[in-house]
Amino acid sequence: MTKLKIFKELLVCLVVVVIIRFIIAKLFQKEFSFFYSILVGIAIYVGGYFTTRKK
């Protein structure tokens, strides 16, 4: 897998996670943290990458 493809997938994952967490924070009137959302997005991407990669 090329580095550009990995970077693109990570960027899309981060944007989606930030948007979803922002909407949920507004719906339930909770505190929204941009940096926490970025960390969660990275963790989700890394977990998904290692569980679905081909050997």
mmCIF file of the N, C-alpha and C atoms, coordinates in Angstrom:
data_MODEL
# 
_entry.id   MODEL 
# 
loop_
_atom_site.group_PDB 
_atom_site.id 
_atom_site.type_symbol 
_atom_site.label_atom_id 
_atom_site.label_alt_id 
_atom_site.label_comp_id 
_atom_site.label_asym_id 
_atom_site.label_entity_id 
_atom_site.label_seq_id 
_atom_site.pdbx_PDB_ins_code 
_atom_site.Cartn_x 
_atom_site.Cartn_y 
_atom_site.Cartn_z 
_atom_site.occupancy 
_atom_site.B_iso_or_equiv 
_atom_site.pdbx_formal_charge 
_atom_site.auth_seq_id 
_atom_site.auth_comp_id 
_atom_site.auth_asym_id 
_atom_site.auth_atom_id 
_atom_site.pdbx_PDB_model_num 
ATOM 1   N N  . MET A 1 1  ? 0.854   -1.174  0.000  1.00 0.00 ? 1  MET A N  1 
ATOM 2   C CA . MET A 1 1  ? 0.000   0.000   0.000  1.00 0.00 ? 1  MET A CA 1 
ATOM 3   C C  . MET A 1 1  ? 0.898   1.235   0.000  1.00 0.00 ? 1  MET A C  1 
ATOM 4   N N  . THR A 1 2  ? 0.589   2.154   -0.860 1.00 0.00 ? 2  THR A N  1 
ATOM 5   C CA . THR A 1 2  ? 1.426   3.340   -0.954 1.00 0.00 ? 2  THR A CA 1 
ATOM 6   C C  . THR A 1 2  ? 1.163   4.282   0.213  1.00 0.00 ? 2  THR A C  1 
ATOM 7   N N  . LYS A 1 3  ? 2.144   5.098   0.483  1.00 0.00 ? 3  LYS A N  1 
ATOM 8   C CA . LYS A 1 3  ? 2.020   6.052   1.590  1.00 0.00 ? 3  LYS A CA 1 
ATOM 9   C C  . LYS A 1 3  ? 0.924   7.075   1.323  1.00 0.00 ? 3  LYS A C  1 
ATOM 10  N N  . LEU A 1 4  ? 0.743   7.447   0.063  1.00 0.00 ? 4  LEU A N  1 
ATOM 11  C CA . LEU A 1 4  ? -0.289  8.422   -0.282 1.00 0.00 ? 4  LEU A CA 1 
ATOM 12  C C  . LEU A 1 4  ? -1.685  7.865   -0.011 1.00 0.00 ? 4  LEU A C  1 
ATOM 13  N N  . LYS A 1 5  ? -1.890  6.590   -0.318 1.00 0.00 ? 5  LYS A N  1 
ATOM 14  C CA . LYS A 1 5  ? -3.186  5.965   -0.071 1.00 0.00 ? 5  LYS A CA 1 
ATOM 15  C C  . LYS A 1 5  ? -3.453  5.865   1.428  1.00 0.00 ? 5  LYS A C  1 
ATOM 16  N N  . ILE A 1 6  ? -2.448  5.501   2.201  1.00 0.00 ? 6  ILE A N  1 
ATOM 17  C CA . ILE A 1 6  ? -2.601  5.424   3.657  1.00 0.00 ? 6  ILE A CA 1 
ATOM 18  C C  . ILE A 1 6  ? -2.925  6.798   4.220  1.00 0.00 ? 6  ILE A C  1 
ATOM 19  N N  . PHE A 1 7  ? -2.224  7.824   3.756  1.00 0.00 ? 7  PHE A N  1 
ATOM 20  C CA . PHE A 1 7  ? -2.464  9.188   4.236  1.00 0.00 ? 7  PHE A CA 1 
ATOM 21  C C  . PHE A 1 7  ? -3.874  9.651   3.882  1.00 0.00 ? 7  PHE A C  1 
ATOM 22  N N  . LYS A 1 8  ? -4.320  9.351   2.665  1.00 0.00 ? 8  LYS A N  1 
ATOM 23  C CA . LYS A 1 8  ? -5.658  9.745   2.232  1.00 0.00 ? 8  LYS A CA 1 
ATOM 24  C C  . LYS A 1 8  ? -6.726  9.061   3.079  1.00 0.00 ? 8  LYS A C  1 
ATOM 25  N N  . GLU A 1 9  ? -6.573  7.762   3.325  1.00 0.00 ? 9  GLU A N  1 
ATOM 26  C CA . GLU A 1 9  ? -7.547  7.032   4.137  1.00 0.00 ? 9  GLU A CA 1 
ATOM 27  C C  . GLU A 1 9  ? -7.557  7.541   5.575  1.00 0.00 ? 9  GLU A C  1 
ATOM 28  N N  . LEU A 1 10 ? -6.395  7.847   6.121  1.00 0.00 ? 10 LEU A N  1 
ATOM 29  C CA . LEU A 1 10 ? -6.315  8.383   7.477  1.00 0.00 ? 10 LEU A CA 1 
ATOM 30  C C  . LEU A 1 10 ? -6.994  9.742   7.555  1.00 0.00 ? 10 LEU A C  1 
ATOM 31  N N  . LEU A 1 11 ? -6.760  10.581  6.576  1.00 0.00 ? 11 LEU A N  1 
ATOM 32  C CA . LEU A 1 11 ? -7.370  11.912  6.557  1.00 0.00 ? 11 LEU A CA 1 
ATOM 33  C C  . LEU A 1 11 ? -8.893  11.826  6.471  1.00 0.00 ? 11 LEU A C  1 
ATOM 34  N N  . VAL A 1 12 ? -9.400  10.957  5.625  1.00 0.00 ? 12 VAL A N  1 
ATOM 35  C CA . VAL A 1 12 ? -10.850 10.777  5.510  1.00 0.00 ? 12 VAL A CA 1 
ATOM 36  C C  . VAL A 1 12 ? -11.421 10.264  6.820  1.00 0.00 ? 12 VAL A C  1 
ATOM 37  N N  . CYS A 1 13 ? -10.753 9.306   7.436  1.00 0.00 ? 13 CYS A N  1 
ATOM 38  C CA . CYS A 1 13 ? -11.207 8.758   8.716  1.00 0.00 ? 13 CYS A CA 1 
ATOM 39  C C  . CYS A 1 13 ? -11.251 9.847   9.782  1.00 0.00 ? 13 CYS A C  1 
ATOM 40  N N  . LEU A 1 14 ? -10.229 10.675  9.855  1.00 0.00 ? 14 LEU A N  1 
ATOM 41  C CA . LEU A 1 14 ? -10.187 11.742  10.855 1.00 0.00 ? 14 LEU A CA 1 
ATOM 42  C C  . LEU A 1 14 ? -11.304 12.754  10.643 1.00 0.00 ? 14 LEU A C  1 
ATOM 43  N N  . VAL A 1 15 ? -11.535 13.136  9.401  1.00 0.00 ? 15 VAL A N  1 
ATOM 44  C CA . VAL A 1 15 ? -12.586 14.113  9.111  1.00 0.00 ? 15 VAL A CA 1 
ATOM 45  C C  . VAL A 1 15 ? -13.955 13.559  9.493  1.00 0.00 ? 15 VAL A C  1 
ATOM 46  N N  . VAL A 1 16 ? -14.208 12.309  9.147  1.00 0.00 ? 16 VAL A N  1 
ATOM 47  C CA . VAL A 1 16 ? -15.498 11.695  9.472  1.00 0.00 ? 16 VAL A CA 1 
ATOM 48  C C  . VAL A 1 16 ? -15.693 11.599  10.979 1.00 0.00 ? 16 VAL A C  1 
ATOM 49  N N  . VAL A 1 17 ? -14.669 11.190  11.710 1.00 0.00 ? 17 VAL A N  1 
ATOM 50  C CA . VAL A 1 17 ? -14.780 11.069  13.166 1.00 0.00 ? 17 VAL A CA 1 
ATOM 51  C C  . VAL A 1 17 ? -15.027 12.430  13.805 1.00 0.00 ? 17 VAL A C  1 
ATOM 52  N N  . VAL A 1 18 ? -14.320 13.450  13.367 1.00 0.00 ? 18 VAL A N  1 
ATOM 53  C CA . VAL A 1 18 ? -14.509 14.790  13.937 1.00 0.00 ? 18 VAL A CA 1 
ATOM 54  C C  . VAL A 1 18 ? -15.930 15.284  13.669 1.00 0.00 ? 18 VAL A C  1 
ATOM 55  N N  . ILE A 1 19 ? -16.430 15.078  12.467 1.00 0.00 ? 19 ILE A N  1 
ATOM 56  C CA . ILE A 1 19 ? -17.790 15.522  12.137 1.00 0.00 ? 19 ILE A CA 1 
ATOM 57  C C  . ILE A 1 19 ? -18.823 14.781  12.977 1.00 0.00 ? 19 ILE A C  1 
ATOM 58  N N  . ILE A 1 20 ? -18.688 13.465  13.071 1.00 0.00 ? 20 ILE A N  1 
ATOM 59  C CA . ILE A 1 20 ? -19.651 12.679  13.852 1.00 0.00 ? 20 ILE A CA 1 
ATOM 60  C C  . ILE A 1 20 ? -19.612 13.071  15.321 1.00 0.00 ? 20 ILE A C  1 
ATOM 61  N N  . ARG A 1 21 ? -18.420 13.213  15.890 1.00 0.00 ? 21 ARG A N  1 
ATOM 62  C CA . ARG A 1 21 ? -18.320 13.576  17.307 1.00 0.00 ? 21 ARG A CA 1 
ATOM 63  C C  . ARG A 1 21 ? -18.848 14.988  17.553 1.00 0.00 ? 21 ARG A C  1 
ATOM 64  N N  . PHE A 1 22 ? -18.670 15.890  16.603 1.00 0.00 ? 22 PHE A N  1 
ATOM 65  C CA . PHE A 1 22 ? -19.195 17.248  16.745 1.00 0.00 ? 22 PHE A CA 1 
ATOM 66  C C  . PHE A 1 22 ? -20.722 17.240  16.748 1.00 0.00 ? 22 PHE A C  1 
ATOM 67  N N  . ILE A 1 23 ? -21.308 16.486  15.834 1.00 0.00 ? 23 ILE A N  1 
ATOM 68  C CA . ILE A 1 23 ? -22.770 16.399  15.772 1.00 0.00 ? 23 ILE A CA 1 
ATOM 69  C C  . ILE A 1 23 ? -23.330 15.777  17.044 1.00 0.00 ? 23 ILE A C  1 
ATOM 70  N N  . ILE A 1 24 ? -22.713 14.714  17.521 1.00 0.00 ? 24 ILE A N  1 
ATOM 71  C CA . ILE A 1 24 ? -23.181 14.072  18.752 1.00 0.00 ? 24 ILE A CA 1 
ATOM 72  C C  . ILE A 1 24 ? -23.034 15.013  19.939 1.00 0.00 ? 24 ILE A C  1 
ATOM 73  N N  . ALA A 1 25 ? -21.947 15.759  19.995 1.00 0.00 ? 25 ALA A N  1 
ATOM 74  C CA . ALA A 1 25 ? -21.750 16.707  21.099 1.00 0.00 ? 25 ALA A CA 1 
ATOM 75  C C  . ALA A 1 25 ? -22.830 17.780  21.090 1.00 0.00 ? 25 ALA A C  1 
ATOM 76  N N  . LYS A 1 26 ? -23.221 18.236  19.905 1.00 0.00 ? 26 LYS A N  1 
ATOM 77  C CA . LYS A 1 26 ? -24.277 19.251  19.820 1.00 0.00 ? 26 LYS A CA 1 
ATOM 78  C C  . LYS A 1 26 ? -25.646 18.664  20.160 1.00 0.00 ? 26 LYS A C  1 
ATOM 79  N N  . LEU A 1 27 ? -25.906 17.439  19.721 1.00 0.00 ? 27 LEU A N  1 
ATOM 80  C CA . LEU A 1 27 ? -27.201 16.813  19.998 1.00 0.00 ? 27 LEU A CA 1 
ATOM 81  C C  . LEU A 1 27 ? -27.416 16.572  21.490 1.00 0.00 ? 27 LEU A C  1 
ATOM 82  N N  . PHE A 1 28 ? -26.384 16.074  22.158 1.00 0.00 ? 28 PHE A N  1 
ATOM 83  C CA . PHE A 1 28 ? -26.510 15.728  23.572 1.00 0.00 ? 28 PHE A CA 1 
ATOM 84  C C  . PHE A 1 28 ? -25.934 16.798  24.489 1.00 0.00 ? 28 PHE A C  1 
ATOM 85  N N  . GLN A 1 29 ? -25.572 17.939  23.912 1.00 0.00 ? 29 GLN A N  1 
ATOM 86  C CA . GLN A 1 29 ? -25.054 19.089  24.654 1.00 0.00 ? 29 GLN A CA 1 
ATOM 87  C C  . GLN A 1 29 ? -23.883 18.698  25.568 1.00 0.00 ? 29 GLN A C  1 
ATOM 88  N N  . LYS A 1 30 ? -22.945 18.006  24.966 1.00 0.00 ? 30 LYS A N  1 
ATOM 89  C CA . LYS A 1 30 ? -21.726 17.596  25.665 1.00 0.00 ? 30 LYS A CA 1 
ATOM 90  C C  . LYS A 1 30 ? -20.564 18.457  25.195 1.00 0.00 ? 30 LYS A C  1 
ATOM 91  N N  . GLU A 1 31 ? -19.457 18.348  25.898 1.00 0.00 ? 31 GLU A N  1 
ATOM 92  C CA . GLU A 1 31 ? -18.257 19.097  25.534 1.00 0.00 ? 31 GLU A CA 1 
ATOM 93  C C  . GLU A 1 31 ? -17.597 18.451  24.315 1.00 0.00 ? 31 GLU A C  1 
ATOM 94  N N  . PHE A 1 32 ? -17.154 19.275  23.374 1.00 0.00 ? 32 PHE A N  1 
ATOM 95  C CA . PHE A 1 32 ? -16.490 18.788  22.169 1.00 0.00 ? 32 PHE A CA 1 
ATOM 96  C C  . PHE A 1 32 ? -15.016 19.141  22.235 1.00 0.00 ? 32 PHE A C  1 
ATOM 97  N N  . SER A 1 33 ? -14.157 18.149  22.063 1.00 0.00 ? 33 SER A N  1 
ATOM 98  C CA . SER A 1 33 ? -12.718 18.365  22.057 1.00 0.00 ? 33 SER A CA 1 
ATOM 99  C C  . SER A 1 33 ? -12.160 17.930  20.701 1.00 0.00 ? 33 SER A C  1 
ATOM 100 N N  . PHE A 1 34 ? -11.602 18.876  19.973 1.00 0.00 ? 34 PHE A N  1 
ATOM 101 C CA . PHE A 1 34 ? -11.056 18.586  18.652 1.00 0.00 ? 34 PHE A CA 1 
ATOM 102 C C  . PHE A 1 34 ? -9.881  17.618  18.746 1.00 0.00 ? 34 PHE A C  1 
ATOM 103 N N  . PHE A 1 35 ? -8.971  17.843  19.686 1.00 0.00 ? 35 PHE A N  1 
ATOM 104 C CA . PHE A 1 35 ? -7.784  16.998  19.802 1.00 0.00 ? 35 PHE A CA 1 
ATOM 105 C C  . PHE A 1 35 ? -8.133  15.585  20.250 1.00 0.00 ? 35 PHE A C  1 
ATOM 106 N N  . TYR A 1 36 ? -9.105  15.454  21.138 1.00 0.00 ? 36 TYR A N  1 
ATOM 107 C CA . TYR A 1 36 ? -9.551  14.125  21.556 1.00 0.00 ? 36 TYR A CA 1 
ATOM 108 C C  . TYR A 1 36 ? -10.175 13.388  20.369 1.00 0.00 ? 36 TYR A C  1 
ATOM 109 N N  . SER A 1 37 ? -10.912 14.102  19.542 1.00 0.00 ? 37 SER A N  1 
ATOM 110 C CA . SER A 1 37 ? -11.515 13.492  18.360 1.00 0.00 ? 37 SER A CA 1 
ATOM 111 C C  . SER A 1 37 ? -10.442 13.020  17.384 1.00 0.00 ? 37 SER A C  1 
ATOM 112 N N  . ILE A 1 38 ? -9.375  13.780  17.243 1.00 0.00 ? 38 ILE A N  1 
ATOM 113 C CA . ILE A 1 38 ? -8.264  13.374  16.380 1.00 0.00 ? 38 ILE A CA 1 
ATOM 114 C C  . ILE A 1 38 ? -7.617  12.095  16.911 1.00 0.00 ? 38 ILE A C  1 
ATOM 115 N N  . LEU A 1 39 ? -7.389  12.021  18.213 1.00 0.00 ? 39 LEU A N  1 
ATOM 116 C CA . LEU A 1 39 ? -6.799  10.815  18.807 1.00 0.00 ? 39 LEU A CA 1 
ATOM 117 C C  . LEU A 1 39 ? -7.700  9.603   18.613 1.00 0.00 ? 39 LEU A C  1 
ATOM 118 N N  . VAL A 1 40 ? -8.990  9.776   18.795 1.00 0.00 ? 40 VAL A N  1 
ATOM 119 C CA . VAL A 1 40 ? -9.935  8.678   18.586 1.00 0.00 ? 40 VAL A CA 1 
ATOM 120 C C  . VAL A 1 40 ? -9.914  8.244   17.124 1.00 0.00 ? 40 VAL A C  1 
ATOM 121 N N  . GLY A 1 41 ? -9.878  9.188   16.206 1.00 0.00 ? 41 GLY A N  1 
ATOM 122 C CA . GLY A 1 41 ? -9.827  8.866   14.786 1.00 0.00 ? 41 GLY A CA 1 
ATOM 123 C C  . GLY A 1 41 ? -8.579  8.091   14.404 1.00 0.00 ? 41 GLY A C  1 
ATOM 124 N N  . ILE A 1 42 ? -7.445  8.478   14.952 1.00 0.00 ? 42 ILE A N  1 
ATOM 125 C CA . ILE A 1 42 ? -6.192  7.755   14.681 1.00 0.00 ? 42 ILE A CA 1 
ATOM 126 C C  . ILE A 1 42 ? -6.268  6.343   15.241 1.00 0.00 ? 42 ILE A C  1 
ATOM 127 N N  . ALA A 1 43 ? -6.799  6.202   16.447 1.00 0.00 ? 43 ALA A N  1 
ATOM 128 C CA . ALA A 1 43 ? -6.928  4.875   17.056 1.00 0.00 ? 43 ALA A CA 1 
ATOM 129 C C  . ALA A 1 43 ? -7.858  3.983   16.232 1.00 0.00 ? 43 ALA A C  1 
ATOM 130 N N  . ILE A 1 44 ? -8.954  4.540   15.749 1.00 0.00 ? 44 ILE A N  1 
ATOM 131 C CA . ILE A 1 44 ? -9.882  3.770   14.918 1.00 0.00 ? 44 ILE A CA 1 
ATOM 132 C C  . ILE A 1 44 ? -9.207  3.345   13.620 1.00 0.00 ? 44 ILE A C  1 
ATOM 133 N N  . TYR A 1 45 ? -8.468  4.252   12.996 1.00 0.00 ? 45 TYR A N  1 
ATOM 134 C CA . TYR A 1 45 ? -7.813  3.921   11.733 1.00 0.00 ? 45 TYR A CA 1 
ATOM 135 C C  . TYR A 1 45 ? -6.747  2.839   11.931 1.00 0.00 ? 45 TYR A C  1 
ATOM 136 N N  . VAL A 1 46 ? -5.925  2.981   12.950 1.00 0.00 ? 46 VAL A N  1 
ATOM 137 C CA . VAL A 1 46 ? -4.858  2.000   13.196 1.00 0.00 ? 46 VAL A CA 1 
ATOM 138 C C  . VAL A 1 46 ? -5.459  0.637   13.519 1.00 0.00 ? 46 VAL A C  1 
ATOM 139 N N  . GLY A 1 47 ? -6.493  0.622   14.346 1.00 0.00 ? 47 GLY A N  1 
ATOM 140 C CA . GLY A 1 47 ? -7.148  -0.646  14.666 1.00 0.00 ? 47 GLY A CA 1 
ATOM 141 C C  . GLY A 1 47 ? -7.744  -1.302  13.438 1.00 0.00 ? 47 GLY A C  1 
ATOM 142 N N  . GLY A 1 48 ? -8.411  -0.519  12.622 1.00 0.00 ? 48 GLY A N  1 
ATOM 143 C CA . GLY A 1 48 ? -8.984  -1.058  11.393 1.00 0.00 ? 48 GLY A CA 1 
ATOM 144 C C  . GLY A 1 48 ? -7.924  -1.516  10.410 1.00 0.00 ? 48 GLY A C  1 
ATOM 145 N N  . TYR A 1 49 ? -6.830  -0.787  10.341 1.00 0.00 ? 49 TYR A N  1 
ATOM 146 C CA . TYR A 1 49 ? -5.748  -1.148  9.418  1.00 0.00 ? 49 TYR A CA 1 
ATOM 147 C C  . TYR A 1 49 ? -5.130  -2.492  9.794  1.00 0.00 ? 49 TYR A C  1 
ATOM 148 N N  . PHE A 1 50 ? -4.849  -2.682  11.079 1.00 0.00 ? 50 PHE A N  1 
ATOM 149 C CA . PHE A 1 50 ? -4.185  -3.914  11.494 1.00 0.00 ? 50 PHE A CA 1 
ATOM 150 C C  . PHE A 1 50 ? -5.128  -5.113  11.525 1.00 0.00 ? 50 PHE A C  1 
ATOM 151 N N  . THR A 1 51 ? -6.424  -4.890  11.666 1.00 0.00 ? 51 THR A N  1 
ATOM 152 C CA . THR A 1 51 ? -7.344  -6.028  11.663 1.00 0.00 ? 51 THR A CA 1 
ATOM 153 C C  . THR A 1 51 ? -7.753  -6.446  10.258 1.00 0.00 ? 51 THR A C  1 
ATOM 154 N N  . THR A 1 52 ? -7.615  -5.572  9.276  1.00 0.00 ? 52 THR A N  1 
ATOM 155 C CA . THR A 1 52 ? -8.047  -5.916  7.920  1.00 0.00 ? 52 THR A CA 1 
ATOM 156 C C  . THR A 1 52 ? -6.901  -6.080  6.935  1.00 0.00 ? 52 THR A C  1 
ATOM 157 N N  . ARG A 1 53 ? -5.667  -5.882  7.351  1.00 0.00 ? 53 ARG A N  1 
ATOM 158 C CA . ARG A 1 53 ? -4.566  -5.992  6.391  1.00 0.00 ? 53 ARG A CA 1 
ATOM 159 C C  . ARG A 1 53 ? -4.344  -7.450  5.994  1.00 0.00 ? 53 ARG A C  1 
ATOM 160 N N  . LYS A 1 54 ? -3.837  -7.622  4.796  1.00 0.00 ? 54 LYS A N  1 
ATOM 161 C CA . LYS A 1 54 ? -3.574  -8.964  4.283  1.00 0.00 ? 54 LYS A CA 1 
ATOM 162 C C  . LYS A 1 54 ? -2.145  -9.347  4.612  1.00 0.00 ? 54 LYS A C  1 
ATOM 163 N N  . LYS A 1 55 ? -1.958  -10.602 4.918  1.00 0.00 ? 55 LYS A N  1 
ATOM 164 C CA . LYS A 1 55 ? -0.620  -11.071 5.297  1.00 0.00 ? 55 LYS A CA 1 
ATOM 165 C C  . LYS A 1 55 ? 0.134   -11.578 4.107  1.00 0.00 ? 55 LYS A C  1 
# 
